[in-house]
């Protein structure tokens, strides 16, 4: 049985990511069809609105990645308390979610950009604080619970959006309700965000040219996952509507994706800590690539349902395994490397929506444009599999 203190840390991390990722980042996906229906946005504008969020996420991650370097240059600066940074990000997420409910379309790109910065702040510091704290308490396996949070947030936001559509509510009302939900969850997690983990800025770990090259390839492979999943994660309800117009099940694919995310994170608790995370990442990438292509090969109710599960199951497992691998290869300065990985992942996400906009513009119809986009996304994940395979063979785990 797990002791109370590690469980409290894991649940604090889980709720933090549910707010910042499940609502702050991904509530946009189930609300997008409502915004399109209300006529407040069109598909090309939606792509750029998503890009603003991912750009903010990248900048926030880069800021986190550079902080260890700043501390090494100005040692008089006190290290940021991780839980304090998490609280700042959660508060900003609540405010910015309410901001999207205001009928100020000109300000929406700024709100989504800032929400991306806030979600990166929460993600990096929640990951760093929770992983280090759980390792220090001898319960590293509980890390899987942290990454249940995004799945729960995605499932809750998707089911809520389905109910809103059935009730004839507007997208503005949807954003308002998500702001209320984010406020409630933040209030629950706030008391549990206490303490800090010292940020280590040493240079232990791989310092040779080959070691630095391996770290760069790890970052590149992880970045490909950002591009690989983001097209589906942003446009799944819209893609399903293009393929299955009029189906009563359309709004359930996104909650199904979220439930897959949560269940997949729980499954990681069962994986032995000595298993090579790169091999596990290869399996996760293969599962996501298959799920993405099911939307092209089998554009039916069953195909989208199975595809949603296959994309969701490894979603946060990929993040967890990558963060654990980062801590393995860079035990000192892990927070900075986690920030770098998150930033590269963010670059992949930034590239996704503009790519969809380009494919839609150059295709005869939206269905063809989405199909080309999904094929590219799946191909990027296959490339990532190759990179992890090469790393595992060239740099075997000791």
Secondary structure, 3 states (H helix, E strand, C coil): CCCHHHHHHHHHHHHHHHHHHHHCCCHHHHHHHHHHHHCCCCHHHHHHHHHHHHHHHHHHHHHHHHHHHHHHHCCCCCCCCHHHHHHHHHHHHHHHHHHHCCCCHHHHHHHHHHHHHHHHHHHHHHHHHHHHHHHHCCCHHHHHHHCHHHHHHHHHHHHHHHHHHHCCCCHHHHHHHHHHHHHHHHHHHHCCCCCCCCCCCCCCCCCCHHHHHHHHHHHHHHHHHHHHHHHHHHHHHHHHHHHCCCCCCCCHHHHHHHHHHHHHHHHHHHCCCCCCHHHHHHHHHHHHHHHHHHHHHCCCHHHHHHHHHHHHHCHHHHHHHHHHHHHHHCCCCHHHHHHHHHHHHHHHHHHHHHHHHHHHHHCCCHHHHHHHHHHHHHHHHHHHHHHHHHHHHHCCCC
